Amino acid sequence: MSQAVSKSQSISGASAWRADDFKNMSDFTLQLPAEAVRELEVASQTEAFQNAELRSLNAAEFKLDALRATMASIQDTLKTGRGFVVVDGIPEDKYSLPVLEKFYWLIGSCLGTPVCQSAAGDVLGYVQDETKPGEKPAARSYKARGALNMHTDAGDMMGLMCIRQAKAGGESVICSVHSIYNDILEKAPHVLPTLQRGFHYHRRGEQKEGLPIITPYFIPALGDFEGTVLSHYVRTTIELAGRDGQALTELEREALDTFDSFAGSDENVLEFKLSPGQIFFANNYTTLHARSEFEDDDDASKKRLLLRLWLDAIPEWNVPREYLVYENDKGRGGIDPKAGGQRAPDQYIFTLAPDRKAPARTA
């Protein structure tokens, strides 16, 4: 996956990009071919499309040859290229939200298998602020409006489709894992072994029955695998594991702060704002993503809404099982649903002390 590297060499190639490699959003935006859009529109007129529940909608039942070819090229960009892409061309103003959800599902299904995003069972995530007046923001921040620092999701790939923009803010922010690796290799190599070994993660009660709430194994932040570097990184759940389990050492905290510093540097951070109908896809092992805080419109029908997918790649990517936080059945990514399951409760909201660099809240 992406450019090969030895432990003593920096990573070159498309995956080790810097922010100034892109003049504007068009440099990483792909326009869906007209034939692919037409295929979706034809599919939407069939009974199989109209009558299917979202989870049972099967891309194999529709003639989507142009779409499949486009998404195969995109997966190659995600896996062996720069690691992210914005897809444009869905005429979102022509269709209802349920139809757009199904279009997005079919597009994502041409990349991989959608996996569950919480123990409550949501496979298509509504990224929107659901905080009620006087309540704390949710522990799972895709249900709140606050800023998110750099993190990865669970699954080989993640996707976000914009339905409505915020009144203000809500920009997407990304950076390259391989550029972070290069910076640390050059400027702070003493913390690299700690990041390569990784950290324990808190599962916040969303793990399946019989599993410990904290991973008994380390999950690499910059792991060497088959000649390249892969990452899983969410600072909040690392900190929660340190709070409720074995406390983090000073070296571990230095390693985390160093990682965050390079992940947030101006040289590495690329910021953009999705327009309605646009879809952002990223490789979860080589691209970190974040979000700026946003302000919603008072009109509920105009509030910010993005649709999220977590995808396990088809064909399957060869990724070590220790990158999977939740030890799901059959090695699935994401978070397997369970009877009576719920998203992480408020007790797992975590904020670092003011003198520490604030971590990513959990998405």
Sequence and secondary structure as in RCSB ss.txt:
>XXXX:A:sequence
MSQAVSKSQSISGASAWRADDFKNMSDFTLQLPAEAVRELEVASQTEAFQNAELRSLNAAEFKLDALRATMASIQ
DTLKTGRGFVVVDGIPEDKYSLPVLEKFYWLIGSCLGTPVCQSAAGDVLGYVQDETKPGEKPAARSYKARGALNM
HTDAGDMMGLMCIRQAKAGGESVICSVHSIYNDILEKAPHVLPTLQRGFHYHRRGEQKEGLPIITPYFIPALGDF
EGTVLSHYVRTTIELAGRDGQALTELEREALDTFDSFAGSDENVLEFKLSPGQIFFANNYTTLHARSEFEDDDDA
SKKRLLLRLWLDAIPEWNVPREYLVYENDKGRGGIDPKAGGQRAPDQYIFTLAPDRKAPARTA
>XXXX:A:secstr
  S   TTS   STTS  GGG SSGGGGEEE  HHHHHHHHHHTTSHHHHHS GGG  GGGS  HHHHHHHHHHH
HHHHHSSSEEEEE   GGGS HHHHHHHHHHHHHTTEEEE BSTT  SSEEES    TT    SSGGGS S EEE
E  SSSEEEEEEEE  SEE  EEEEEHHHHHHHHHHH GGGHHHHHH B  B TT S TTS SB SS B SSEEE
TTEEE    HHHHHHHHHHSS   HHHHHHHHHHHHHHT TTT EEE   TT EEEEETTTEEEEE  EE  SSG
GGS EEEEEEEEESS     GGG SS  GGG SSB   TT  S  GGG     TTS       
